[in-house]
């Protein structure tokens, strides 16, 4: 009789442990998804804010703020030393999307800024709000950035898409 009671108790304990393990496992997956979503959102916001700041402050004097205006690449110019040219290191900054990495080149090579980039699009608007590709006519840059977690297994299909319009300050 005692053996039957012991086996029943062990069976019930096994069921309780299995249920607890299932709850714990689902909690870990939910945490991983949430952490991946936060990572994706934070990296997108930081990159977008940095790009917007550099684009907004581009130009100065007679220097055109935009040197290259392509759908996935932009080069902005700053006259940091006041000589009227963008020849010194750091005066021309290029933002580009390469593979799944957003890169920034300020004269020392294209350094990675954000991994997990799924899309980067620049649109350029003139003074009337019409789309243009002529760098000297650009008054507003629309940036659309889509990121996903660097480790997709942790976050599934979590993606973050942020868009902003940046008006050139020196135009």
PyMOL commands that set and color helices and strands:
alter all, ss='L'
color gray80, all
select helices_A, chain A and resi 2-56+135-137+152-155
alter helices_A, ss='H'
color red, helices_A
select strands_A, chain A and resi 66-70+73-77+92-98+101-105+111-115+117-125+140-148+159-167
alter strands_A, ss='S'
color yellow, strands_A
deselect
rebuild
show_as cartoon
